[in-house]
Amino acid sequence: MCGTALIFPHRFARLSARFRIACSRRYFQDITLSVASCEDADCATATVGDVASVINEDVVSGSMVLGLDGDPRIVYVDQSTSSYPTSGSLHFVQCTSATCSGETDTNIGTAQSGFSVDVAVGSDGFGRVAFEDPSEQADFIQCTNADCSANSQASNLAQLGWLSPVYIGVDGDGIPGIAVADDVEYVSCTTPNCSDYDVEAMPQSMTDTGMGMTFDADGLPRMIAQDSGGMINYLYQKAGLSCSTPINRGSTATCRVKGGSEIAGWKFADENANPPVQRSTNVTNSTWSGTMATSGTVTVSFANGPDKTASISLKPRKSFAFTTVPASQRTNPYSAGACNISVPTSPAGGNAVGYSCLDQQFSETPFLIGGDGPNHGFRYVYSASNTYNNVSTTFNFIIAGYLDDASSDFAQKQCGNYDPNTNTGFILYTQLKSNTYEHESGSTTGHYATYKSVQDGPTNNIGVALEAVVGPPGQSETDFNDQARSLGNSKGDTINSAAFPVPENFCNSDVRYDPACSFKGNINWPVYATCP
Amino acid sequence: MLKREIVTSLAALLVAVSAAQSPRQVQVVDLTDTAPNLAEWKVTASEAGGPVGTRSMPPSYVPVAIHLSNCALRNGRFYFSVEIENNRKVEAQIPISMNSKLFDHQGTIRFRQLLLLLGKAANTQDATTFKKDPRFPEFTLFGDQSVPGTVAVVAPGERLVLRLKAEMRSGDQNFDDLRVHIGGSDQTLSPSGDGYHKMEGWVPALFAISEPNCSESRE
C-alpha cells in the first residue's frame, strides 16, 4: 500500500501546495488519494479526507487548486484500467467541502502517469486541465461545467518527453497558458479552448526535471526551471503580444495583448515588403484575428510605451499536392487537348513503335480575405485541382498495332535468337514489347517513370506550388489568377521537359534496350529475315 | 512611309502599309483617350484554370509574340504601344474594348478578357519570369465577336497595335528594363444565387511577355 496526499492549506487558501510520495517498489500500487486541509500556518495539524482509491506505478499523478467556492478541484491519473507502463484514465474531481468529503469524480480522458497533470480554475469557476497524453504530447481540457462532464479538448500542443511536467494557468480573460518541460516551452493560448496558440521556447536551455509556473496580475506567466548547471530560480515574463503560430494557410490566427497599456493601433507586415495592413476598426481591442494567407509580423502600438511585435508563421496545406495520373493507352492515332500523337501503322525500319504525351490541366479557386483581420485584402488559393472544366490531366500513350498484336507478322518475326557474344540474331518479341511499354508507360525508366518522379516531388508539384500563391492587397483577381497560372505553367513545363527531354536521352529510348539499359537484340523489320 | 488610317468609334485604326515597307497588315487600336467603363458584377464564386505547360503544343496553343514600343512620358502620363504579332498558323481573336458594360445583360455572360501588365523580369536570367511594376496600373480589355467592335481578328502573319496611356504612380522615369505581359482568358459568368459564378479559362495563345525594347518603335 502506498499513500499520497494533496495538502490543502485551509486557513491560507491562496497558498495551495502539493507533494507526492514515491513508492520504493517499482510496480503497480494501490494508492489512496487524500486531501489534507491544514489547520494552521505550518500545517502541523491537518484534517485528511480521502478522495479516491487509485492504482499507479511508483508515483501518483495529481494536482489540486482551490475553486472559487473555496473547495478543492483535483485532477489525477488512475492506471487501474490501463496496461503497463504509463497511461491511465484522467479524472477531474469537484470537491464540495474543504476535505473533499463530498465530491463528483469525472473521467475526462486518458493521460500519461507521472508528474504530468495540472489544474487551474478560470474566472467562470470551471476547471482547466493540462496533461501529457499517451503519445507524449501536451493536451488541454477546458471544463465548461462545474464537474467537467462537459468540456472542450485541444490536443498536441507541444511535444513532451516521458513524465515531463506540465503547468497551467488562466488569465483574467479566461485564456489559458501552459508551461511544459521538455525542453521548457510555453504554450500561449489565444482562445479560451486553446484552439489557437503559440508555442515559444525558453530563451535558454533548461532541463526537464522540474519547474513551476504561475500567472502574474497581468496574466503573464512567470516560471522557474532548472538549467543544465543545477537548480536555479529563473523568472520569465512573456512578451505582451502573442499570436497563434504556426497555423495552416487559410486558418484563423488570433493575436492577443496581455499586460499592455492603452492600445493605439495594430498593423501586419508581410515578408515581401508590401505595404502593411492597418487595422481600421476596434483598434483598441486586445485581440486581433482573421484568416491568414501569408506569414509576417504583427505590431501593436500603445499610447504610452514601446510597440510590441509577434510573428505569425504559416504552414502549407498538405492536401494540395497533385497526385500522379495513371498512364492511359490510347488508340493510334490519338488527338485530344494538348496531345496529338501517332505512330506508323505498318512496320518499317526506323519506325517509332510507341509515343506518349502528357496533357496537364489545372484550376484554382481564388479567395479574397475580407473583414478587418491581419491579412484582409490578401488573396490566396482556396482550392486547386488537376482538372479544369471537366477536363482532367492525362498521361497518354500509344503502341503500334503490329507490335501490340502477338499474332502479327511483325511479332512472329522477332525470333528471340539474339546472341550477345556474336551480336547476331533478333530480339525476342515479348522483350521488345515489354521494352516499349516500359519506355512509354512503365515505372522504371522512360517518360511515365520520369513524369511520376518529377511531379511527385515537392519542388515541381503544381498543386504544392499553387498552395503558396498569395496576392497582396490591391491586386486584381485577374492578376492573381495570372500569377497562379504563370507559376503552374512553369512547374508544368519543368515536369514536361523532364518527362519528354529533347533530345530524348533515356537509355531505353531505343527500345532494343531494356529499362536496365541492356541491349537485347536488333528488331527484325521487313523485308523480314527468316527465323531459324 | 505611306499609311492610310481609318478611325472607328472605338478608336480602332486599320492601317494598310506599303507593300514595299511591309507585306503585313497592321491593325491599330488607339485607347489613349478611352476611359475604362467597368460593369460591377457580383461574383460570389470563381474558378480559373486550363492547360499548362508549353510542350506537346497544338497549333491553337502557340502563343503570339508581343513587343513594347513607342514609350513616351508626357505630363506625368506614360504612353506606349503593345504590338501583338500573330506568327502562328491560326488566327487570334484579341479583345480591344475597355468597356465591359457592353457585356452586361441577363443570363449567362461570356467574353474574352486580355490583361496587360507593365513590369520587369522577376529573374533577369529568365525572361519567362515577370514582376509587375507598381508604378503602372493594369489594363483589362474585353471582347466577344457577338458585340461588334470589341474583338480584333488577327490573321496569321498580321499584327495588332494597341496604343495605351498609363497614369504614372511615381516619378521614377527609368523604363530601360520595362516589359509588357499579356494574359488572355475566356470568362463565363453564370447566374448563381444573387450573383454570378465566374469561370475563367486561360487562352494559351494569349500569354506572352515582351523583350525590354521600350525605346524602339516598330510602326
Chai-1 contact restraints between the chains, C-beta under 6 A:
chainA,res_idxA,chainB,res_idxB,connection_type,confidence,min_distance_angstrom,max_distance_angstrom,comment,restraint_id
A,A338,B,P51,contact,1.0,0.0,6.0,A-B,restraint_1
A,A338,B,S56,contact,1.0,0.0,6.0,A-B,restraint_2
A,C339,B,S56,contact,1.0,0.0,6.0,A-B,restraint_3
A,N340,B,P58,contact,1.0,0.0,6.0,A-B,restraint_4
A,C357,B,S56,contact,1.0,0.0,6.0,A-B,restraint_5
A,Q360,B,V52,contact,1.0,0.0,6.0,A-B,restraint_6
A,Q360,B,G53,contact,1.0,0.0,6.0,A-B,restraint_7
A,Q361,B,P51,contact,1.0,0.0,6.0,A-B,restraint_8
A,F362,B,G49,contact,1.0,0.0,6.0,A-B,restraint_9
A,F362,B,V52,contact,1.0,0.0,6.0,A-B,restraint_10
A,S363,B,E47,contact,1.0,0.0,6.0,A-B,restraint_11
A,S363,B,G49,contact,1.0,0.0,6.0,A-B,restraint_12
A,E364,B,A48,contact,1.0,0.0,6.0,A-B,restraint_13
A,T365,B,E47,contact,1.0,0.0,6.0,A-B,restraint_14
A,Y388,B,G49,contact,1.0,0.0,6.0,A-B,restraint_15
A,Y388,B,G50,contact,1.0,0.0,6.0,A-B,restraint_16
A,T478,B,L115,contact,1.0,0.0,6.0,A-B,restraint_17
A,D479,B,E138,contact,1.0,0.0,6.0,A-B,restraint_18
A,N481,B,A48,contact,1.0,0.0,6.0,A-B,restraint_19
A,N481,B,E200,contact,1.0,0.0,6.0,A-B,restraint_20
A,D482,B,L115,contact,1.0,0.0,6.0,A-B,restraint_21
A,D482,B,G183,contact,1.0,0.0,6.0,A-B,restraint_22
A,R485,B,W202,contact,1.0,0.0,6.0,A-B,restraint_23
A,G488,B,V52,contact,1.0,0.0,6.0,A-B,restraint_24
A,N489,B,V52,contact,1.0,0.0,6.0,A-B,restraint_25
A,G492,B,V52,contact,1.0,0.0,6.0,A-B,restraint_26
A,G492,B,G53,contact,1.0,0.0,6.0,A-B,restraint_27
A,D493,B,G53,contact,1.0,0.0,6.0,A-B,restraint_28
A,D493,B,T54,contact,1.0,0.0,6.0,A-B,restraint_29
A,N496,B,G53,contact,1.0,0.0,6.0,A-B,restraint_30
A,N496,B,R55,contact,1.0,0.0,6.0,A-B,restraint_31
A,F500,B,R55,contact,1.0,0.0,6.0,A-B,restraint_32
